Amino acid sequence: MFRKQSPLKNSRLVKRKRRIFYIKILIIIVLVGLALWGITALSRANFMVISAIEVEGNVALDSAEVITEVQKHISGNYLYLFPRTNKFFYPKNKINDSLKESFIRLDALEMSVSGNKLKITISERVPAFTWCVGAPQETRDQECYFLDE
């Protein structure tokens, strides 16, 4: 009634199934690698990368200093694969925080990407009052500061 399989046939079947399993794993690894390579290549394409930075609305702040500060944050890669200059992956919050920390005169800023250009629109604080430390008679040695509203 019950036929016993030969150990030789059973061994061949196990080896075959194991080989098929390894081939499937290899195919999955190759497909994931190709997908990752494709996404990386696409993120580095010229139409996806920020190539210029434009600063608008600044009066007292130097545009070159702002651009230098922004370039510090968009240089390099994420995980050695994806460039930080990519339109969709650039560190918007880090740039915003860094600029507000570096330039005290900055009141608000807005960033947008159009084409391959990162456009930064700045509004600076407008001095409304002057505040000086020291007695009013000592005008030479006073430290004075501008105050906004």
MODELLER restraints for C-alpha pairs under 7 A, 6 or more apart:
rsr = mdl.restraints
at = mdl.atoms
rsr.add(forms.Gaussian(group=physical.xy_distance, feature=features.Distance(at['CA:40:A'], at['CA:81:A']), mean=6.10, stdev=0.5))
rsr.add(forms.Gaussian(group=physical.xy_distance, feature=features.Distance(at['CA:40:A'], at['CA:82:A']), mean=5.91, stdev=0.5))
rsr.add(forms.Gaussian(group=physical.xy_distance, feature=features.Distance(at['CA:43:A'], at['CA:82:A']), mean=6.44, stdev=0.5))
rsr.add(forms.Gaussian(group=physical.xy_distance, feature=features.Distance(at['CA:43:A'], at['CA:86:A']), mean=6.33, stdev=0.5))
rsr.add(forms.Gaussian(group=physical.xy_distance, feature=features.Distance(at['CA:44:A'], at['CA:83:A']), mean=6.65, stdev=0.5))
rsr.add(forms.Gaussian(group=physical.xy_distance, feature=features.Distance(at['CA:47:A'], at['CA:116:A']), mean=6.71, stdev=0.5))
rsr.add(forms.Gaussian(group=physical.xy_distance, feature=features.Distance(at['CA:48:A'], at['CA:86:A']), mean=5.62, stdev=0.5))
rsr.add(forms.Gaussian(group=physical.xy_distance, feature=features.Distance(at['CA:48:A'], at['CA:87:A']), mean=5.80, stdev=0.5))
rsr.add(forms.Gaussian(group=physical.xy_distance, feature=features.Distance(at['CA:49:A'], at['CA:85:A']), mean=5.37, stdev=0.5))
rsr.add(forms.Gaussian(group=physical.xy_distance, feature=features.Distance(at['CA:49:A'], at['CA:86:A']), mean=4.45, stdev=0.5))
rsr.add(forms.Gaussian(group=physical.xy_distance, feature=features.Distance(at['CA:49:A'], at['CA:87:A']), mean=5.77, stdev=0.5))
rsr.add(forms.Gaussian(group=physical.xy_distance, feature=features.Distance(at['CA:49:A'], at['CA:116:A']), mean=6.21, stdev=0.5))
rsr.add(forms.Gaussian(group=physical.xy_distance, feature=features.Distance(at['CA:50:A'], at['CA:85:A']), mean=5.20, stdev=0.5))
rsr.add(forms.Gaussian(group=physical.xy_distance, feature=features.Distance(at['CA:50:A'], at['CA:86:A']), mean=6.03, stdev=0.5))
rsr.add(forms.Gaussian(group=physical.xy_distance, feature=features.Distance(at['CA:50:A'], at['CA:87:A']), mean=6.02, stdev=0.5))
rsr.add(forms.Gaussian(group=physical.xy_distance, feature=features.Distance(at['CA:50:A'], at['CA:116:A']), mean=4.65, stdev=0.5))
rsr.add(forms.Gaussian(group=physical.xy_distance, feature=features.Distance(at['CA:50:A'], at['CA:117:A']), mean=5.61, stdev=0.5))
rsr.add(forms.Gaussian(group=physical.xy_distance, feature=features.Distance(at['CA:50:A'], at['CA:118:A']), mean=6.40, stdev=0.5))
rsr.add(forms.Gaussian(group=physical.xy_distance, feature=features.Distance(at['CA:51:A'], at['CA:116:A']), mean=5.51, stdev=0.5))
rsr.add(forms.Gaussian(group=physical.xy_distance, feature=features.Distance(at['CA:51:A'], at['CA:117:A']), mean=6.10, stdev=0.5))
rsr.add(forms.Gaussian(group=physical.xy_distance, feature=features.Distance(at['CA:52:A'], at['CA:116:A']), mean=6.56, stdev=0.5))
rsr.add(forms.Gaussian(group=physical.xy_distance, feature=features.Distance(at['CA:52:A'], at['CA:117:A']), mean=4.77, stdev=0.5))
rsr.add(forms.Gaussian(group=physical.xy_distance, feature=features.Distance(at['CA:52:A'], at['CA:118:A']), mean=6.24, stdev=0.5))
rsr.add(forms.Gaussian(group=physical.xy_distance, feature=features.Distance(at['CA:53:A'], at['CA:67:A']), mean=6.56, stdev=0.5))
rsr.add(forms.Gaussian(group=physical.xy_distance, feature=features.Distance(at['CA:53:A'], at['CA:117:A']), mean=5.63, stdev=0.5))
rsr.add(forms.Gaussian(group=physical.xy_distance, feature=features.Distance(at['CA:53:A'], at['CA:118:A']), mean=4.76, stdev=0.5))
rsr.add(forms.Gaussian(group=physical.xy_distance, feature=features.Distance(at['CA:53:A'], at['CA:119:A']), mean=6.03, stdev=0.5))
rsr.add(forms.Gaussian(group=physical.xy_distance, feature=features.Distance(at['CA:54:A'], at['CA:117:A']), mean=6.96, stdev=0.5))
rsr.add(forms.Gaussian(group=physical.xy_distance, feature=features.Distance(at['CA:54:A'], at['CA:118:A']), mean=6.16, stdev=0.5))
rsr.add(forms.Gaussian(group=physical.xy_distance, feature=features.Distance(at['CA:54:A'], at['CA:119:A']), mean=4.85, stdev=0.5))
rsr.add(forms.Gaussian(group=physical.xy_distance, feature=features.Distance(at['CA:54:A'], at['CA:120:A']), mean=6.10, stdev=0.5))
rsr.add(forms.Gaussian(group=physical.xy_distance, feature=features.Distance(at['CA:55:A'], at['CA:63:A']), mean=6.04, stdev=0.5))
rsr.add(forms.Gaussian(group=physical.xy_distance, feature=features.Distance(at['CA:55:A'], at['CA:119:A']), mean=6.10, stdev=0.5))
rsr.add(forms.Gaussian(group=physical.xy_distance, feature=features.Distance(at['CA:55:A'], at['CA:120:A']), mean=4.87, stdev=0.5))
rsr.add(forms.Gaussian(group=physical.xy_distance, feature=features.Distance(at['CA:55:A'], at['CA:121:A']), mean=6.02, stdev=0.5))
rsr.add(forms.Gaussian(group=physical.xy_distance, feature=features.Distance(at['CA:56:A'], at['CA:120:A']), mean=6.19, stdev=0.5))
rsr.add(forms.Gaussian(group=physical.xy_distance, feature=features.Distance(at['CA:56:A'], at['CA:121:A']), mean=4.80, stdev=0.5))
rsr.add(forms.Gaussian(group=physical.xy_distance, feature=features.Distance(at['CA:56:A'], at['CA:122:A']), mean=6.05, stdev=0.5))
rsr.add(forms.Gaussian(group=physical.xy_distance, feature=features.Distance(at['CA:57:A'], at['CA:121:A']), mean=5.75, stdev=0.5))
rsr.add(forms.Gaussian(group=physical.xy_distance, feature=features.Distance(at['CA:57:A'], at['CA:122:A']), mean=4.96, stdev=0.5))
rsr.add(forms.Gaussian(group=physical.xy_distance, feature=features.Distance(at['CA:57:A'], at['CA:123:A']), mean=5.91, stdev=0.5))
rsr.add(forms.Gaussian(group=physical.xy_distance, feature=features.Distance(at['CA:58:A'], at['CA:122:A']), mean=5.75, stdev=0.5))
rsr.add(forms.Gaussian(group=physical.xy_distance, feature=features.Distance(at['CA:58:A'], at['CA:123:A']), mean=6.57, stdev=0.5))
rsr.add(forms.Gaussian(group=physical.xy_distance, feature=features.Distance(at['CA:58:A'], at['CA:124:A']), mean=6.73, stdev=0.5))
rsr.add(forms.Gaussian(group=physical.xy_distance, feature=features.Distance(at['CA:70:A'], at['CA:95:A']), mean=6.09, stdev=0.5))
rsr.add(forms.Gaussian(group=physical.xy_distance, feature=features.Distance(at['CA:73:A'], at['CA:95:A']), mean=6.49, stdev=0.5))
rsr.add(forms.Gaussian(group=physical.xy_distance, feature=features.Distance(at['CA:74:A'], at['CA:84:A']), mean=4.94, stdev=0.5))
rsr.add(forms.Gaussian(group=physical.xy_distance, feature=features.Distance(at['CA:74:A'], at['CA:85:A']), mean=5.33, stdev=0.5))
rsr.add(forms.Gaussian(group=physical.xy_distance, feature=features.Distance(at['CA:74:A'], at['CA:90:A']), mean=6.26, stdev=0.5))
rsr.add(forms.Gaussian(group=physical.xy_distance, feature=features.Distance(at['CA:74:A'], at['CA:91:A']), mean=6.94, stdev=0.5))
rsr.add(forms.Gaussian(group=physical.xy_distance, feature=features.Distance(at['CA:75:A'], at['CA:84:A']), mean=6.10, stdev=0.5))
rsr.add(forms.Gaussian(group=physical.xy_distance, feature=features.Distance(at['CA:75:A'], at['CA:85:A']), mean=6.81, stdev=0.5))
rsr.add(forms.Gaussian(group=physical.xy_distance, feature=features.Distance(at['CA:76:A'], at['CA:83:A']), mean=6.16, stdev=0.5))
rsr.add(forms.Gaussian(group=physical.xy_distance, feature=features.Distance(at['CA:76:A'], at['CA:84:A']), mean=5.96, stdev=0.5))
rsr.add(forms.Gaussian(group=physical.xy_distance, feature=features.Distance(at['CA:77:A'], at['CA:83:A']), mean=4.24, stdev=0.5))
rsr.add(forms.Gaussian(group=physical.xy_distance, feature=features.Distance(at['CA:77:A'], at['CA:84:A']), mean=5.25, stdev=0.5))
rsr.add(forms.Gaussian(group=physical.xy_distance, feature=features.Distance(at['CA:78:A'], at['CA:84:A']), mean=6.53, stdev=0.5))
rsr.add(forms.Gaussian(group=physical.xy_distance, feature=features.Distance(at['CA:84:A'], at['CA:90:A']), mean=4.90, stdev=0.5))
rsr.add(forms.Gaussian(group=physical.xy_distance, feature=features.Distance(at['CA:87:A'], at['CA:113:A']), mean=6.87, stdev=0.5))
rsr.add(forms.Gaussian(group=physical.xy_distance, feature=features.Distance(at['CA:100:A'], at['CA:106:A']), mean=6.10, stdev=0.5))
rsr.add(forms.Gaussian(group=physical.xy_distance, feature=features.Distance(at['CA:105:A'], at['CA:124:A']), mean=5.71, stdev=0.5))
rsr.add(forms.Gaussian(group=physical.xy_distance, feature=features.Distance(at['CA:105:A'], at['CA:125:A']), mean=5.56, stdev=0.5))
rsr.add(forms.Gaussian(group=physical.xy_distance, feature=features.Distance(at['CA:106:A'], at['CA:123:A']), mean=6.36, stdev=0.5))
rsr.add(forms.Gaussian(group=physical.xy_distance, feature=features.Distance(at['CA:106:A'], at['CA:124:A']), mean=4.55, stdev=0.5))
rsr.add(forms.Gaussian(group=physical.xy_distance, feature=features.Distance(at['CA:106:A'], at['CA:125:A']), mean=5.99, stdev=0.5))
rsr.add(forms.Gaussian(group=physical.xy_distance, feature=features.Distance(at['CA:107:A'], at['CA:123:A']), mean=5.61, stdev=0.5))
rsr.add(forms.Gaussian(group=physical.xy_distance, feature=features.Distance(at['CA:107:A'], at['CA:124:A']), mean=4.86, stdev=0.5))
rsr.add(forms.Gaussian(group=physical.xy_distance, feature=features.Distance(at['CA:107:A'], at['CA:125:A']), mean=5.15, stdev=0.5))
rsr.add(forms.Gaussian(group=physical.xy_distance, feature=features.Distance(at['CA:108:A'], at['CA:122:A']), mean=6.04, stdev=0.5))
rsr.add(forms.Gaussian(group=physical.xy_distance, feature=features.Distance(at['CA:108:A'], at['CA:123:A']), mean=5.28, stdev=0.5))
rsr.add(forms.Gaussian(group=physical.xy_distance, feature=features.Distance(at['CA:108:A'], at['CA:124:A']), mean=6.91, stdev=0.5))
rsr.add(forms.Gaussian(group=physical.xy_distance, feature=features.Distance(at['CA:109:A'], at['CA:120:A']), mean=6.79, stdev=0.5))
rsr.add(forms.Gaussian(group=physical.xy_distance, feature=features.Distance(at['CA:109:A'], at['CA:121:A']), mean=5.53, stdev=0.5))
rsr.add(forms.Gaussian(group=physical.xy_distance, feature=features.Distance(at['CA:109:A'], at['CA:122:A']), mean=4.49, stdev=0.5))
rsr.add(forms.Gaussian(group=physical.xy_distance, feature=features.Distance(at['CA:109:A'], at['CA:123:A']), mean=6.19, stdev=0.5))
rsr.add(forms.Gaussian(group=physical.xy_distance, feature=features.Distance(at['CA:110:A'], at['CA:120:A']), mean=5.71, stdev=0.5))
rsr.add(forms.Gaussian(group=physical.xy_distance, feature=features.Distance(at['CA:110:A'], at['CA:121:A']), mean=5.12, stdev=0.5))
rsr.add(forms.Gaussian(group=physical.xy_distance, feature=features.Distance(at['CA:110:A'], at['CA:122:A']), mean=6.61, stdev=0.5))
rsr.add(forms.Gaussian(group=physical.xy_distance, feature=features.Distance(at['CA:111:A'], at['CA:118:A']), mean=6.97, stdev=0.5))
rsr.add(forms.Gaussian(group=physical.xy_distance, feature=features.Distance(at['CA:111:A'], at['CA:119:A']), mean=5.70, stdev=0.5))
rsr.add(forms.Gaussian(group=physical.xy_distance, feature=features.Distance(at['CA:111:A'], at['CA:120:A']), mean=4.61, stdev=0.5))
rsr.add(forms.Gaussian(group=physical.xy_distance, feature=features.Distance(at['CA:111:A'], at['CA:121:A']), mean=6.38, stdev=0.5))
rsr.add(forms.Gaussian(group=physical.xy_distance, feature=features.Distance(at['CA:112:A'], at['CA:118:A']), mean=5.94, stdev=0.5))
rsr.add(forms.Gaussian(group=physical.xy_distance, feature=features.Distance(at['CA:112:A'], at['CA:119:A']), mean=5.29, stdev=0.5))
rsr.add(forms.Gaussian(group=physical.xy_distance, feature=features.Distance(at['CA:112:A'], at['CA:120:A']), mean=6.68, stdev=0.5))
rsr.add(forms.Gaussian(group=physical.xy_distance, feature=features.Distance(at['CA:113:A'], at['CA:119:A']), mean=5.95, stdev=0.5))
rsr.add(forms.Gaussian(group=physical.xy_distance, feature=features.Distance(at['CA:125:A'], at['CA:148:A']), mean=6.53, stdev=0.5))
rsr.add(forms.Gaussian(group=physical.xy_distance, feature=features.Distance(at['CA:126:A'], at['CA:148:A']), mean=5.89, stdev=0.5))
rsr.add(forms.Gaussian(group=physical.xy_distance, feature=features.Distance(at['CA:127:A'], at['CA:146:A']), mean=5.44, stdev=0.5))
rsr.add(forms.Gaussian(group=physical.xy_distance, feature=features.Distance(at['CA:127:A'], at['CA:147:A']), mean=5.39, stdev=0.5))
rsr.add(forms.Gaussian(group=physical.xy_distance, feature=features.Distance(at['CA:127:A'], at['CA:148:A']), mean=4.78, stdev=0.5))
rsr.add(forms.Gaussian(group=physical.xy_distance, feature=features.Distance(at['CA:128:A'], at['CA:147:A']), mean=5.80, stdev=0.5))
rsr.add(forms.Gaussian(group=physical.xy_distance, feature=features.Distance(at['CA:128:A'], at['CA:148:A']), mean=4.91, stdev=0.5))
rsr.add(forms.Gaussian(group=physical.xy_distance, feature=features.Distance(at['CA:128:A'], at['CA:149:A']), mean=6.45, stdev=0.5))
rsr.add(forms.Gaussian(group=physical.xy_distance, feature=features.Distance(at['CA:129:A'], at['CA:146:A']), mean=5.77, stdev=0.5))
rsr.add(forms.Gaussian(group=physical.xy_distance, feature=features.Distance(at['CA:129:A'], at['CA:147:A']), mean=4.96, stdev=0.5))
rsr.add(forms.Gaussian(group=physical.xy_distance, feature=features.Distance(at['CA:129:A'], at['CA:148:A']), mean=6.45, stdev=0.5))
rsr.add(forms.Gaussian(group=physical.xy_distance, feature=features.Distance(at['CA:130:A'], at['CA:144:A']), mean=6.59, stdev=0.5))
rsr.add(forms.Gaussian(group=physical.xy_distance, feature=features.Distance(at['CA:130:A'], at['CA:145:A']), mean=5.64, stdev=0.5))
rsr.add(forms.Gaussian(group=physical.xy_distance, feature=features.Distance(at['CA:130:A'], at['CA:146:A']), mean=4.60, stdev=0.5))
rsr.add(forms.Gaussian(group=physical.xy_distance, feature=features.Distance(at['CA:130:A'], at['CA:147:A']), mean=5.89, stdev=0.5))
rsr.add(forms.Gaussian(group=physical.xy_distance, feature=features.Distance(at['CA:131:A'], at['CA:144:A']), mean=5.46, stdev=0.5))
rsr.add(forms.Gaussian(group=physical.xy_distance, feature=features.Distance(at['CA:131:A'], at['CA:145:A']), mean=5.16, stdev=0.5))
rsr.add(forms.Gaussian(group=physical.xy_distance, feature=features.Distance(at['CA:131:A'], at['CA:146:A']), mean=6.22, stdev=0.5))
rsr.add(forms.Gaussian(group=physical.xy_distance, feature=features.Distance(at['CA:131:A'], at['CA:147:A']), mean=6.88, stdev=0.5))
rsr.add(forms.Gaussian(group=physical.xy_distance, feature=features.Distance(at['CA:132:A'], at['CA:142:A']), mean=6.14, stdev=0.5))
rsr.add(forms.Gaussian(group=physical.xy_distance, feature=features.Distance(at['CA:132:A'], at['CA:143:A']), mean=5.49, stdev=0.5))
rsr.add(forms.Gaussian(group=physical.xy_distance, feature=features.Distance(at['CA:132:A'], at['CA:144:A']), mean=4.01, stdev=0.5))
rsr.add(forms.Gaussian(group=physical.xy_distance, feature=features.Distance(at['CA:132:A'], at['CA:145:A']), mean=6.23, stdev=0.5))
rsr.add(forms.Gaussian(group=physical.xy_distance, feature=features.Distance(at['CA:133:A'], at['CA:142:A']), mean=5.71, stdev=0.5))
rsr.add(forms.Gaussian(group=physical.xy_distance, feature=features.Distance(at['CA:133:A'], at['CA:143:A']), mean=5.38, stdev=0.5))
rsr.add(forms.Gaussian(group=physical.xy_distance, feature=features.Distance(at['CA:133:A'], at['CA:144:A']), mean=6.33, stdev=0.5))
rsr.add(forms.Gaussian(group=physical.xy_distance, feature=features.Distance(at['CA:134:A'], at['CA:142:A']), mean=5.78, stdev=0.5))
